[in-house]
Amino acid sequence: MELTLYVKFFLGLLAIINPIGLLPVFVSLTSHQTAAERQQTAKVSNFAVVIILLSTIVAGQLVLNMFSISLSAFRIAGGTLIAIIAMSMLQGKLSEVKRNPEEDREASMMDSVAVVPLALPLMAGPGAISSVIVFAAEHKGILNLLAMSLTVVLFGLLSYALFRMANVINKLLGKTGINVITRLMGLLMLSIGIEVMAAGLKGLFPHLLG
């Protein structure tokens, strides 16, 4: 078990979920709430994200086995999905894989937005879930399971802290600053997606590399 491996996993979650890039969305969705309600929304949404990702760590391999999906095939599918989301982030916007106009309209009518759409699908969306499944399938064992779980919890705490300071960070960085960070995260995320796809292709077609 290497520390650098889990630092990479943490940074991958940070790039894929991109909590800083979601701050304007969080501020918009909670604009009708009081300060106390906004803090509660931040707490519940990040707690839900941690629970979703921890469940994925445990159940991910079971899902692959249930549908007889090989890890290599899932790597290619997950890597492609991550790359698609990353291409949108490179343009400074959220991908419709995470949300679409119909979901936006539905969210605007909800009293509580903590779990849907904030936690799912905006944060713990298809890209994050597929990334966690691949990582968990590659690194088995109780120690790795505990290390992954701790990494997810640490990410949740960081994300919660960012959401608590959403208004301040939003005003400090502005739209341009957040877009710059989103594009940088998108570039990192695209690199992760390509690596995942390359590993999948290597597993499915080993003869390609001789």
ROTORLO-893858 format. One record per atom (N, C-alpha, C): y, z, x; atom name; residue in one letter; chain; residue number from 0. Coordinates in pm, whole numbers, plus 50000, padded with zeros to 5 digits. Last residue first. Example, Ala and Ser with C-alpha at 12.3 -4.5 7.8 and 13.67 -1.06 7.14 Angstrom:
residues 2
R      Y      Z      X  atom  res  chain    n
R  49775  50708  51285     N    s      A    1
R  49894  50714  51367    CA    s      A    1
R  50003  50787  51290     C    s      A    1
R  49431  50780  51319     N    a      A    0
R  49550  50780  51230    CA    a      A    0
R  49670  50780  51320     C    a      A    0
//
This chain:
residues 210
R      Y      Z      X  atom  res  chain    n
R  49361  47182  50254     N    g      A  209
R  49256  47162  50352    CA    g      A  209
R  49161  47281  50360     C    g      A  209
R  49526  47217  50050     N    l      A  208
R  49571  47271  50178    CA    l      A  208
R  49464  47260  50284     C    l      A  208
R  49380  47112  49845     N    l      A  207
R  49507  47048  49875    CA    l      A  207
R  49561  47094  50010     C    l      A  207
R  49166  47274  49795     N    h      A  206
R  49143  47159  49883    CA    h      A  206
R  49272  47089  49921     C    h      A  206
R  49250  47456  49604     N    p      A  205
R  49247  47499  49745    CA    p      A  205
R  49229  47382  49842     C    p      A  205
R  49377  47460  49331     N    f      A  204
R  49344  47341  49411    CA    f      A  204
R  49344  47376  49559     C    f      A  204
R  49420  47717  49230     N    l      A  203
R  49349  47617  49150    CA    l      A  203
R  49301  47498  49231     C    l      A  203
R  49553  47848  49442     N    g      A  202
R  49431  47904  49387    CA    g      A  202
R  49350  47804  49308     C    g      A  202
R  49774  47685  49486     N    k      A  201
R  49681  47707  49597    CA    k      A  201
R  49548  47761  49546     C    k      A  201
R  49898  47713  49241     N    l      A  200
R  49846  47581  49279    CA    l      A  200
R  49745  47594  49393     C    l      A  200
R  49972  47985  49263     N    g      A  199
R  49882  47939  49157    CA    g      A  199
R  49819  47806  49190     C    g      A  199
R  50150  47979  49477     N    a      A  198
R  50027  48058  49488    CA    a      A  198
R  49925  48016  49384     C    a      A  198
R  50348  47819  49362     N    a      A  197
R  50277  47771  49481    CA    a      A  197
R  50146  47847  49500     C    a      A  197
R  50440  47985  49154     N    m      A  196
R  50375  47857  49122    CA    m      A  196
R  50293  47806  49240     C    m      A  196
R  50551  48192  49310     N    v      A  195
R  50442  48222  49217    CA    v      A  195
R  50366  48094  49181     C    v      A  195
R  50753  48052  49447     N    e      A  194
R  50645  48120  49521    CA    e      A  194
R  50525  48146  49433     C    e      A  194
R  50911  47973  49231     N    i      A  193
R  50847  47870  49314    CA    i      A  193
R  50732  47931  49394     C    i      A  193
R  50999  48225  49137     N    g      A  192
R  50922  48135  49051    CA    g      A  192
R  50846  48030  49130     C    g      A  192
R  51149  48312  49358     N    i      A  191
R  51030  48387  49315    CA    i      A  191
R  50940  48298  49231     C    i      A  191
R  51354  48122  49352     N    s      A  190
R  51267  48132  49471    CA    s      A  190
R  51137  48205  49436     C    s      A  190
R  51470  48187  49109     N    l      A  189
R  51409  48055  49126    CA    l      A  189
R  51314  48054  49245     C    l      A  189
R  51570  48441  49171     N    m      A  188
R  51465  48429  49071    CA    m      A  188
R  51394  48294  49081     C    m      A  188
R  51771  48377  49350     N    l      A  187
R  51660  48462  49394    CA    l      A  187
R  51541  48446  49300     C    l      A  187
R  51931  48229  49174     N    l      A  186
R  51879  48166  49295    CA    l      A  186
R  51759  48244  49348     C    l      A  186
R  51993  48425  48983     N    g      A  185
R  51919  48305  48943    CA    g      A  185
R  51857  48234  49062     C    g      A  185
R  52145  48599  49131     N    m      A  184
R  52016  48646  49081    CA    m      A  184
R  51929  48527  49039     C    m      A  184
R  52364  48428  49166     N    l      A  183
R  52290  48475  49283    CA    l      A  183
R  52152  48525  49242     C    l      A  183
R  52443  48400  48897     N    r      A  182
R  52399  48281  48973    CA    r      A  182
R  52320  48322  49097     C    r      A  182
R  52515  48664  48838     N    t      A  181
R  52408  48600  48762    CA    t      A  181
R  52354  48479  48836     C    t      A  181
R  52732  48696  49013     N    i      A  180
R  52611  48778  49032    CA    i      A  180
R  52492  48715  48960     C    i      A  180
R  52906  48512  48891     N    v      A  179
R  52867  48495  49031    CA    v      A  179
R  52738  48572  49059     C    v      A  179
R  52937  48625  48638     N    n      A  178
R  52872  48494  48650    CA    n      A  178
R  52826  48468  48793     C    n      A  178
R  53074  48857  48706     N    i      A  177
R  52940  48869  48648    CA    i      A  177
R  52865  48737  48658     C    i      A  177
R  53316  48742  48796     N    g      A  176
R  53233  48822  48886    CA    g      A  176
R  53090  48834  48836     C    g      A  176
R  53408  48614  48560     N    t      A  175
R  53378  48536  48681    CA    t      A  175
R  53286  48613  48774     C    t      A  175
R  53450  48826  48381     N    k      A  174
R  53351  48721  48349    CA    k      A  174
R  53310  48644  48474     C    k      A  174
R  53482  49137  48567     N    g      A  173
R  53530  49025  48486    CA    g      A  173
R  53420  48924  48463     C    g      A  173
R  53450  49364  48722     N    l      A  172
R  53400  49236  48772    CA    l      A  172
R  53459  49117  48697     C    l      A  172
R  53588  49560  48566     N    l      A  171
R  53605  49550  48711    CA    l      A  171
R  53566  49413  48764     C    l      A  171
R  53498  49530  48304     N    k      A  170
R  53640  49511  48333    CA    k      A  170
R  53664  49490  48482     C    k      A  170
R  53224  49581  48346     N    n      A  169
R  53267  49457  48282    CA    n      A  169
R  53413  49427  48313     C    n      A  169
R  53230  49839  48448     N    i      A  168
R  53182  49729  48533    CA    i      A  168
R  53228  49595  48478     C    i      A  168
R  53330  49977  48218     N    v      A  167
R  53401  49983  48346    CA    v      A  167
R  53362  49865  48436     C    v      A  167
R  53134  49918  48024     N    n      A  166
R  53273  49880  48002    CA    n      A  166
R  53352  49876  48132     C    n      A  166
R  52892  50023  48147     N    a      A  165
R  52909  49882  48111    CA    a      A  165
R  53055  49841  48098     C    a      A  165
R  52782  50255  48237     N    m      A  164
R  52912  50217  48293    CA    m      A  164
R  52951  50074  48255     C    m      A  164
R  52542  50256  48109     N    r      A  163
R  52635  50365  48078    CA    r      A  163
R  52776  50331  48127     C    r      A  163
R  52419  50041  48235     N    f      A  162
R  52458  50027  48095    CA    f      A  162
R  52557  50136  48054     C    f      A  162
R  52369  50153  48487     N    l      A  161
R  52459  50038  48475    CA    l      A  161
R  52509  50022  48332     C    l      A  161
R  52184  50351  48416     N    a      A  160
R  52312  50390  48478    CA    a      A  160
R  52414  50276  48467     C    a      A  160
R  51976  50189  48324     N    y      A  159
R  52042  50281  48231    CA    y      A  159
R  52179  50324  48285     C    y      A  159
R  51902  50066  48564     N    s      A  158
R  51954  49984  48454    CA    s      A  158
R  52029  50071  48353     C    s      A  158
R  51805  50289  48704     N    l      A  157
R  51919  50212  48755    CA    l      A  157
R  51985  50131  48644     C    l      A  157
R  51591  50362  48536     N    l      A  156
R  51699  50457  48562    CA    l      A  156
R  51825  50386  48613     C    l      A  156
R  51429  50132  48551     N    g      A  155
R  51483  50175  48423    CA    g      A  155
R  51600  50270  48439     C    g      A  155
R  51358  50139  48823     N    f      A  154
R  51439  50029  48771    CA    f      A  154
R  51505  50068  48639     C    f      A  154
R  51202  50370  48820     N    l      A  153
R  51325  50367  48900    CA    l      A  153
R  51417  50255  48854     C    l      A  153
R  50991  50275  48657     N    v      A  152
R  51074  50388  48612    CA    v      A  152
R  51206  50392  48688     C    v      A  152
R  50888  50073  48822     N    v      A  151
R  50941  50039  48690    CA    v      A  151
R  51033  50150  48638     C    v      A  151
R  50799  50229  49037     N    t      A  150
R  50902  50127  49059    CA    t      A  150
R  50968  50088  48927     C    t      A  150
R  50600  50378  48915     N    l      A  149
R  50717  50447  48969    CA    l      A  149
R  50832  50349  48990     C    l      A  149
R  50420  50170  48860     N    s      A  148
R  50477  50248  48750    CA    s      A  148
R  50603  50320  48795     C    s      A  148
R  50352  50089  49119     N    m      A  147
R  50418  49996  49028    CA    m      A  147
R  50487  50071  48915     C    m      A  147
R  50226  50324  49206     N    a      A  146
R  50346  50275  49276    CA    a      A  146
R  50424  50176  49188     C    a      A  146
R  50008  50339  49032     N    l      A  145
R  50108  50446  49032    CA    l      A  145
R  50238  50399  49097     C    l      A  145
R  49874  50103  49107     N    l      A  144
R  49915  50123  48968    CA    l      A  144
R  50026  50229  48959     C    l      A  144
R  49818  50155  49373     N    n      A  143
R  49908  50046  49340    CA    n      A  143
R  49961  50060  49198     C    n      A  143
R  49638  50366  49333     N    l      A  142
R  49761  50387  49409    CA    l      A  142
R  49864  50279  49379     C    l      A  142
R  49430  50245  49185     N    i      A  141
R  49508  50353  49125    CA    i      A  141
R  49640  50376  49199     C    i      A  141
R  49402  49886  49181     N    g      A  140
R  49376  50017  49239    CA    g      A  140
R  49473  50120  49186     C    g      A  140
R  49553  49564  49265     N    k      A  139
R  49477  49656  49181    CA    k      A  139
R  49455  49788  49253     C    k      A  139
R  49753  49323  49272     N    h      A  138
R  49749  49450  49344    CA    h      A  138
R  49684  49557  49256     C    h      A  138
R  49739  49105  49104     N    e      A  137
R  49722  49083  49249    CA    e      A  137
R  49700  49213  49325     C    e      A  137
R  49790  49207  48855     N    a      A  136
R  49660  49144  48877    CA    a      A  136
R  49632  49124  49025     C    a      A  136
R  50054  49292  48890     N    a      A  135
R  49950  49392  48863    CA    a      A  135
R  49810  49334  48889     C    a      A  135
R  50183  49044  48924     N    f      A  134
R  50186  49143  49031    CA    f      A  134
R  50074  49246  49013     C    f      A  134
R  50133  48922  48673     N    v      A  133
R  50086  48860  48797    CA    v      A  133
R  50079  48963  48909     C    v      A  133
R  50261  49105  48500     N    i      A  132
R  50118  49077  48485    CA    i      A  132
R  50061  49019  48615     C    i      A  132
R  50528  49085  48588     N    v      A  131
R  50456  49212  48601    CA    v      A  131
R  50305  49191  48591     C    v      A  131
R  50586  48819  48516     N    s      A  130
R  50596  48861  48655    CA    s      A  130
R  50517  48989  48680     C    s      A  130
R  50559  48828  48238     N    s      A  129
R  50466  48745  48316    CA    s      A  129
R  50468  48784  48463     C    s      A  129
R  50775  49004  48180     N    i      A  128
R  50637  49040  48144    CA    i      A  128
R  50536  48960  48226     C    i      A  128
R  50999  48860  48270     N    a      A  127
R  50967  48991  48328    CA    a      A  127
R  50821  49028  48302     C    a      A  127
R  50980  48626  48106     N    g      A  126
R  50983  48618  48252    CA    g      A  126
R  50942  48748  48317     C    g      A  126
R  50988  48722  47838     N    p      A  125
R  50869  48653  47889    CA    p      A  125
R  50864  48647  48042     C    p      A  125
R  51170  49039  47870     N    g      A  124
R  51138  48910  47809    CA    g      A  124
R  51015  48847  47871     C    g      A  124
R  51307  49297  47868     N    a      A  123
R  51164  49278  47892    CA    a      A  123
R  51119  49151  47822     C    a      A  123
R  51577  49195  47779     N    m      A  122
R  51544  49258  47907    CA    m      A  122
R  51398  49236  47943     C    m      A  122
R  51564  49038  47540     N    l      A  121
R  51667  49014  47642    CA    l      A  121
R  51632  49073  47778     C    l      A  121
R  51388  49060  47321     N    p      A  120
R  51340  48993  47443    CA    p      A  120
R  51442  48982  47556     C    p      A  120
R  51375  49394  47394     N    l      A  119
R  51286  49280  47375    CA    l      A  119
R  51354  49181  47281     C    l      A  119
R  51610  49543  47433     N    a      A  118
R  51491  49567  47515    CA    a      A  118
R  51398  49447  47513     C    a      A  118
R  51790  49393  47246     N    l      A  117
R  51822  49431  47383    CA    l      A  117
R  51697  49448  47470     C    l      A  117
R  51763  49316  46975     N    p      A  116
R  51710  49227  47080    CA    p      A  116
R  51730  49274  47223     C    p      A  116
R  51537  49576  46961     N    v      A  115
R  51549  49431  46935    CA    v      A  115
R  51695  49403  46902     C    v      A  115
R  51622  49829  47062     N    v      A  114
R  51489  49774  47092    CA    v      A  114
R  51488  49622  47075     C    v      A  114
R  51903  49844  46997     N    a      A  113
R  51847  49899  47120    CA    a      A  113
R  51714  49834  47158     C    a      A  113
R  52050  49788  46779     N    v      A  112
R  52013  49672  46861    CA    v      A  112
R  51941  49716  46988     C    v      A  112
R  52094  49885  46449     N    s      A  111
R  52047  49926  46581    CA    s      A  111
R  51998  49804  46658     C    s      A  111
R  52189  49724  46243     N    d      A  110
R  52258  49848  46274    CA    d      A  110
R  52221  49895  46414     C    d      A  110
R  52224  49366  46253     N    m      A  109
R  52143  49486  46270    CA    m      A  109
R  52231  49607  46297     C    m      A  109
R  52363  49135  46251     N    m      A  108
R  52353  49204  46124    CA    m      A  108
R  52275  49334  46133     C    m      A  108
R  52342  49028  46502     N    s      A  107
R  52476  49070  46460    CA    s      A  107
R  52473  49148  46329     C    s      A  107
R  52078  48946  46513     N    a      A  106
R  52116  49068  46584    CA    a      A  106
R  52251  49121  46537     C    a      A  106
R  52091  48705  46374     N    e      A  105
R  52015  48816  46317    CA    e      A  105
R  52055  48948  46381     C    e      A  105
R  52243  48554  46553     N    r      A  104
R  52296  48580  46418    CA    r      A  104
R  52224  48697  46353     C    r      A  104
R  52069  48553  46774     N    d      A  103
R  52203  48612  46786    CA    d      A  103
R  52260  48647  46649     C    d      A  103
R  51853  48413  46674     N    e      A  102
R  51835  48554  46706    CA    e      A  102
R  51969  48625  46722     C    e      A  102
R  51975  48163  46652     N    e      A  101
R  51923  48228  46532    CA    e      A  101
R  51904  48377  46555     C    e      A  101
R  52041  48096  46921     N    p      A  100
R  52147  48123  46823    CA    p      A  100
R  52098  48194  46697     C    p      A  100
R  51813  48288  47134     N    n      A   99
R  51865  48163  47080    CA    n      A   99
R  51966  48196  46971     C    n      A   99
R  51689  48428  47443     N    r      A   98
R  51749  48441  47311    CA    r      A   98
R  51798  48305  47266     C    r      A   98
R  51514  48357  47652     N    k      A   97
R  51543  48498  47626    CA    k      A   97
R  51602  48517  47487     C    k      A   97
R  51511  48088  47637     N    v      A   96
R  51381  48153  47642    CA    v      A   96
R  51399  48301  47611     C    v      A   96
R  51769  48016  47663     N    e      A   95
R  51722  48032  47526    CA    e      A   95
R  51579  48082  47521     C    e      A   95
R  51916  48204  47935     N    s      A   94
R  51829  48099  47884    CA    s      A   94
R  51793  48124  47739     C    s      A   94
R  52258  48283  47986     N    l      A   93
R  52123  48326  47953    CA    l      A   93
R  52043  48209  47898     C    l      A   93
R  52454  48145  48262     N    k      A   92
R  52429  48177  48122    CA    k      A   92
R  52286  48221  48103     C    k      A   92
R  52516  48025  48507     N    g      A   91
R  52593  48139  48462    CA    g      A   91
R  52573  48175  48317     C    g      A   91
R  52352  47840  48607     N    q      A   90
R  52468  47787  48535    CA    q      A   90
R  52554  47899  48477     C    q      A   90
R  52151  47995  48698     N    l      A   89
R  52231  47926  48799    CA    l      A   89
R  52355  47861  48738     C    l      A   89
R  52031  48062  48458     N    m      A   88
R  52112  48163  48526    CA    m      A   88
R  52199  48100  48634     C    m      A   88
R  51887  47828  48408     N    s      A   87
R  51998  47865  48319    CA    s      A   87
R  52090  47966  48385     C    s      A   87
R  51705  47848  48617     N    m      A   86
R  51794  47731  48611    CA    m      A   86
R  51912  47758  48519     C    m      A   86
R  51563  48081  48549     N    a      A   85
R  51650  48081  48667    CA    a      A   85
R  51748  47965  48664     C    a      A   85
R  51409  47995  48335     N    i      A   84
R  51514  48095  48311    CA    i      A   84
R  51614  48095  48426     C    i      A   84
R  51244  47818  48480     N    i      A   83
R  51326  47768  48370    CA    i      A   83
R  51441  47864  48340     C    i      A   83
R  51115  47993  48659     N    a      A   82
R  51204  47889  48712    CA    a      A   82
R  51296  47833  48603     C    a      A   82
R  50964  48146  48482     N    i      A   81
R  51066  48212  48562    CA    i      A   81
R  51166  48110  48615     C    i      A   81
R  50792  47941  48389     N    l      A   80
R  50881  48010  48297    CA    l      A   80
R  50995  48078  48371     C    l      A   80
R  50655  47880  48627     N    t      A   79
R  50734  47777  48559    CA    t      A   79
R  50836  47840  48465     C    t      A   79
R  50528  48125  48674     N    g      A   78
R  50625  48074  48770    CA    g      A   78
R  50714  47967  48710     C    g      A   78
R  50354  48133  48453     N    g      A   77
R  50459  48235  48470    CA    g      A   77
R  50567  48189  48565     C    g      A   77
R  50191  47907  48505     N    a      A   76
R  50265  47918  48380    CA    a      A   76
R  50382  48016  48394     C    a      A   76
R  50090  47976  48759     N    i      A   75
R  50163  47851  48741    CA    i      A   75
R  50249  47857  48615     C    i      A   75
R  49966  48222  48700     N    r      A   74
R  50072  48216  48800    CA    r      A   74
R  50157  48091  48781     C    r      A   74
R  49769  48141  48524     N    f      A   73
R  49879  48222  48472    CA    f      A   73
R  49996  48226  48570     C    f      A   73
R  49603  48004  48699     N    a      A   72
R  49666  47930  48589    CA    a      A   72
R  49785  48008  48535     C    a      A   72
R  49527  48220  48864     N    s      A   71
R  49598  48106  48921    CA    s      A   71
R  49671  48027  48813     C    s      A   71
R  49389  48389  48692     N    l      A   70
R  49515  48436  48749    CA    l      A   70
R  49596  48319  48805     C    l      A   70
R  49260  48226  48397     N    s      A   69
R  49252  48262  48539    CA    s      A   69
R  49389  48305  48589     C    s      A   69
R  49180  48344  48085     N    i      A   68
R  49283  48275  48162    CA    i      A   68
R  49271  48321  48307     C    i      A   68
R  49031  48445  47865     N    s      A   67
R  48965  48371  47975    CA    s      A   67
R  49064  48286  48054     C    s      A   67
R  49147  48613  47693     N    f      A   66
R  49165  48471  47665    CA    f      A   66
R  49105  48382  47774     C    f      A   66
R  49071  48856  47808     N    m      A   65
R  49042  48830  47667    CA    m      A   65
R  49048  48682  47634     C    m      A   65
R  49177  48847  48064     N    n      A   64
R  49031  48842  48046    CA    n      A   64
R  48994  48805  47903     C    n      A   64
R  49451  48871  48003     N    l      A   63
R  49401  48752  48074    CA    l      A   63
R  49251  48737  48054     C    l      A   63
R  49447  49125  47884     N    v      A   62
R  49488  49008  47805    CA    v      A   62
R  49437  48879  47870     C    v      A   62
R  49371  49282  48101     N    l      A   61
R  49285  49277  47983    CA    l      A   61
R  49317  49155  47896     C    l      A   61
R  49592  49256  48267     N    q      A   60
R  49465  49197  48309    CA    q      A   60
R  49368  49186  48192     C    q      A   60
R  49785  49401  48105     N    g      A   59
R  49801  49261  48144    CA    g      A   59
R  49671  49192  48180     C    g      A   59
R  49775  49671  48049     N    a      A   58
R  49702  49580  47960    CA    a      A   58
R  49704  49434  48003     C    a      A   58
R  49923  49802  48252     N    v      A   57
R  49789  49849  48215    CA    v      A   57
R  49709  49741  48142     C    v      A   57
R  50161  49657  48265     N    i      A   56
R  50087  49685  48388    CA    i      A   56
R  49941  49720  48355     C    i      A   56
R  50243  49669  47999     N    t      A   55
R  50203  49541  48056    CA    t      A   55
R  50121  49560  48183     C    t      A   55
R  50318  49934  47979     N    s      A   54
R  50205  49886  47897    CA    s      A   54
R  50152  49755  47951     C    s      A   54
R  50539  49924  48149     N    l      A   53
R  50425  50008  48185    CA    l      A   53
R  50300  49966  48106     C    l      A   53
R  50704  49753  47998     N    l      A   52
R  50654  49708  48128    CA    l      A   52
R  50536  49793  48176     C    l      A   52
R  50750  49912  47767     N    i      A   51
R  50692  49777  47756    CA    i      A   51
R  50631  49732  47888     C    i      A   51
R  50868  50141  47881     N    i      A   50
R  50741  50152  47808    CA    i      A   50
R  50672  50016  47798     C    i      A   50
R  51104  50029  47989     N    v      A   49
R  51008  50096  48076    CA    v      A   49
R  50871  50105  48009     C    v      A   49
R  51226  49938  47751     N    v      A   48
R  51189  49842  47857    CA    v      A   48
R  51084  49903  47949     C    v      A   48
R  51272  50179  47620     N    a      A   47
R  51180  50082  47561    CA    a      A   47
R  51134  49980  47665     C    a      A   47
R  51464  50288  47789     N    f      A   46
R  51337  50358  47772    CA    f      A   46
R  51232  50262  47716     C    f      A   46
R  51667  50103  47745     N    n      A   45
R  51604  50108  47877    CA    n      A   45
R  51473  50186  47875     C    n      A   45
R  51723  50157  47473     N    s      A   44
R  51685  50022  47516    CA    s      A   44
R  51615  50025  47651     C    s      A   44
R  51794  50430  47470     N    v      A   43
R  51676  50384  47396    CA    v      A   43
R  51630  50248  47447     C    v      A   43
R  52030  50431  47633     N    k      A   42
R  51913  50515  47665    CA    k      A   42
R  51786  50460  47599     C    k      A   42
R  52201  50255  47498     N    a      A   41
R  52164  50229  47638    CA    a      A   41
R  52037  50306  47676     C    a      A   41
R  52222  50390  47255     N    t      A   40
R  52163  50257  47259    CA    t      A   40
R  52117  50222  47400     C    t      A   40
R  52358  50618  47342     N    q      A   39
R  52224  50632  47285    CA    q      A   39
R  52150  50498  47286     C    q      A   39
R  52600  50504  47415     N    q      A   38
R  52519  50570  47517    CA    q      A   38
R  52374  50587  47470     C    q      A   38
R  52682  50416  47162     N    r      A   37
R  52659  50318  47268    CA    r      A   37
R  52573  50378  47379     C    r      A   37
R  52719  50657  47031     N    e      A   36
R  52615  50565  46983    CA    e      A   36
R  52582  50461  47089     C    e      A   36
R  52937  50756  47175     N    a      A   35
R  52810  50829  47174    CA    a      A   35
R  52695  50739  47131     C    a      A   35
R  53133  50563  47117     N    a      A   34
R  53091  50584  47255    CA    a      A   34
R  52956  50655  47262     C    a      A   34
R  53029  50376  46822     N    t      A   33
R  53111  50475  46891    CA    t      A   33
R  53058  50491  47034     C    t      A   33
R  52988  50018  46767     N    q      A   32
R  52938  50155  46781    CA    q      A   32
R  53041  50246  46848     C    q      A   32
R  53057  49757  46768     N    h      A   31
R  53083  49829  46644    CA    h      A   31
R  53044  49977  46653     C    h      A   31
R  52969  49664  47013     N    s      A   30
R  53113  49674  46992    CA    s      A   30
R  53149  49754  46867     C    s      A   30
R  52716  49612  47101     N    t      A   29
R  52747  49751  47065    CA    t      A   29
R  52895  49772  47036     C    t      A   29
R  52711  49346  47167     N    l      A   28
R  52619  49392  47062    CA    l      A   28
R  52651  49534  47015     C    l      A   28
R  52902  49339  47376     N    s      A   27
R  52924  49264  47252    CA    s      A   27
R  52838  49319  47138     C    s      A   27
R  52782  49496  47573     N    v      A   26
R  52913  49535  47519    CA    v      A   26
R  52939  49467  47386     C    v      A   26
R  52552  49339  47617     N    f      A   25
R  52540  49477  47570    CA    f      A   25
R  52671  49524  47507     C    f      A   25
R  52669  49108  47716     N    v      A   24
R  52591  49100  47592    CA    v      A   24
R  52578  49240  47531     C    v      A   24
R  52784  49203  47954     N    p      A   23
R  52870  49150  47847    CA    p      A   23
R  52799  49140  47713     C    p      A   23
R  52536  49288  48086     N    l      A   22
R  52639  49384  48044    CA    l      A   22
R  52734  49328  47939     C    l      A   22
R  52358  49109  48190     N    l      A   21
R  52345  49141  48047    CA    l      A   21
R  52453  49236  47996     C    l      A   21
R  52408  49102  48459     N    g      A   20
R  52441  48983  48380    CA    g      A   20
R  52435  49007  48231     C    g      A   20
R  52297  49350  48522     N    i      A   19
R  52441  49329  48537    CA    i      A   19
R  52486  49208  48455     C    i      A   19
R  52020  49316  48479     N    p      A   18
R  52097  49404  48390    CA    p      A   18
R  52248  49386  48401     C    p      A   18
R  51801  49112  48534     N    n      A   17
R  51945  49095  48558    CA    n      A   17
R  52031  49182  48466     C    n      A   17
R  51533  49047  48522     N    i      A   16
R  51594  49111  48405    CA    i      A   16
R  51746  49103  48412     C    i      A   16
R  51506  48916  48774     N    i      A   15
R  51456  48855  48652    CA    i      A   15
R  51522  48914  48528     C    i      A   15
R  51625  49087  48966     N    a      A   14
R  51668  48948  48953    CA    a      A   14
R  51629  48890  48818     C    a      A   14
R  51490  49327  48926     N    l      A   13
R  51636  49326  48919    CA    l      A   13
R  51689  49184  48898     C    l      A   13
R  51228  49247  48974     N    l      A   12
R  51266  49294  48840    CA    l      A   12
R  51417  49287  48822     C    l      A   12
R  51260  49192  49250     N    g      A   11
R  51220  49087  49156    CA    g      A   11
R  51254  49123  49014     C    g      A   11
R  51318  49440  49350     N    l      A   10
R  51423  49338  49356    CA    l      A   10
R  51390  49221  49264     C    l      A   10
R  51065  49558  49304     N    f      A    9
R  51186  49613  49242    CA    f      A    9
R  51297  49508  49238     C    f      A    9
R  50904  49397  49470     N    f      A    8
R  50878  49403  49326    CA    f      A    8
R  51000  49453  49250     C    f      A    8
R  51017  49461  49718     N    k      A    7
R  51021  49323  49670    CA    k      A    7
R  50998  49317  49519     C    k      A    7
R  50944  49726  49724     N    v      A    6
R  51087  49692  49729    CA    v      A    6
R  51106  49550  49677     C    v      A    6
R  50675  49691  49734     N    y      A    5
R  50732  49744  49610    CA    y      A    5
R  50884  49734  49606     C    y      A    5
R  50644  49592  49990     N    l      A    4
R  50587  49518  49877    CA    l      A    4
R  50652  49563  49747     C    l      A    4
R  50745  49787  50154     N    t      A    3
R  50821  49661  50140    CA    t      A    3
R  50772  49579  50021     C    t      A    3
R  50543  49979  50146     N    l      A    2
R  50671  50006  50080    CA    l      A    2
R  50747  49877  50055     C    l      A    2
R  50206  49896  50083     N    e      A    1
R  50322  49883  50168    CA    e      A    1
R  50449  49904  50087     C    e      A    1
R  49881  50000  50085     N    m      A    0
R  50000  50000  50000    CA    m      A    0
R  50124  50000  50089     C    m      A    0
//
